[in-house]
Amino acid sequence: MSIIHMAAGVTGLICLSLACAYALLTVVALICRKLERPHEPQPAGPPVTVLKPLCGAEPDLYANLRSFCIQDYAHFQIVFGVRDSADPALQVAERLAAEFPHLAIDIVVNAQQHGANRKVSNLINMLEVARHEVLVIADSDALVGPDYLATVTAPLQDESTGLVTCLYHSVPAGTGWSQLGAMYVNEWYMPSVLLGRLLGNREFASGQTLCLRRQMLTGNDGLRSIAHHLADDYQLGALVRQRGKQIVLSSYVTTARQYDPSLGELIQHETRWMRTIRILRPRSFGFLFITFSLPLAVLGFALSVAQPACAAAGLVLLLICINARLILHRLAQRAGDLRGRSGLWLLPFRDLLVCWVWSRAFRTSRVTWRGTEFEVDVHGVMRGGQL
């Protein structure tokens, strides 16, 4: 029995060490990000076309879209696109076109699909009316300030830059499930992106902002080549890298409205994200448990107490991990975000839920996106939905 206890104790310390290392590294990554020098806005930059694919009446859709209409930028066009004339988002787009008659706002209603990914199909249809060489593709749930366009377009002045993307801060819109969804983004996903970047990974690209030159989307390897892919933003970044250009992470952080009205929808949402990560990182996905620092630390401590010689060290490591997790929670909040601080008691449930969603991603190849189920193969190609 002593050998079993010793093995359990050592295994526990290994788990605790991994959990502590990851928790501390994510804290370092967030601090480094906060210390980075921001990009200087360029209000007199090149003319820009903003492409806003829409689908459904999301919470705060009007406010989100309106924030793109009040940019402190000299020349820009906004293209709103929907697939169905009965889509309620169309009314919001028309309202904004009437509210800002001096802006170049175009609305595209086109049901033609070019692949299973309806968002990419929408973008292909919208691209036909885009007037300018510089394009900014932004998700419908993004909320930005007046300096957004001036900031995200600035890095394109460097010819080696092929794509500019942004981190985003998720704000819950509605129920407590939405708050859990926001914590997933702010306290697990974004920190992992920053840690990857700290370690040299430059592949991150987010649909919250994809700023690039139009030439990147033309030809046989343009948007049509990714019209069946689930991870369209990542694939677009891959196209940019294949052309020898770099992806730049803007200093601008957008705000994204997180809306998960029920536990079921929250799980569907996060399963799709986890499934996407599994597609992009098939070899390392199984080791993702290291990023679940708090549950891993608790498990490690439970194992360490099996061997009295390991228990004291286990307790120290557990306390370090807990404190690092609390610091991460605090660093992930924005100034004045009282709701985020009040979610402190949700941390154990949030971290356990992300573990369960991760395990679920091993057992399913189906994802639900905008109410439609798709089968996704090992290459990230979607099948299903009505074409």
Secondary structure, 3 states (H helix, E strand, C coil): CHHHHHHHHHHHHHHHHHHHHHHHHHHHHHHHHHHCCCCCCCCCCCCEEEEEECCCCCCCHHHHHHCCCCCCCCCEEEEEEECCCCCCHHHHHHHHHHHCCCCEEEEEECCCCCCCCHHHHHHHHHHCCCCCCEEEECCCCEECCCCHHHHHCHHHHCCCEEEEEEEEEEEECCCHHHHHHHHHHHHHHHHHHHHHHHCCCCCCCECCEEEEEHHHHCCCCCHHHHCCECCHHHHHHHHHHHCCCEEEEEEEEEEEEECCCCHHHHHHHHHHHHHHHHHHCCCCHHHHHHHCHHHHHHHHHHHHCCCHHHHHHHHHHHHHHHHHHHHHHHHCCCCCCHHHHHHHHHHHHHHHHHHHHHHHHHHCCEEEECCEEEEECCCCEEECCCC
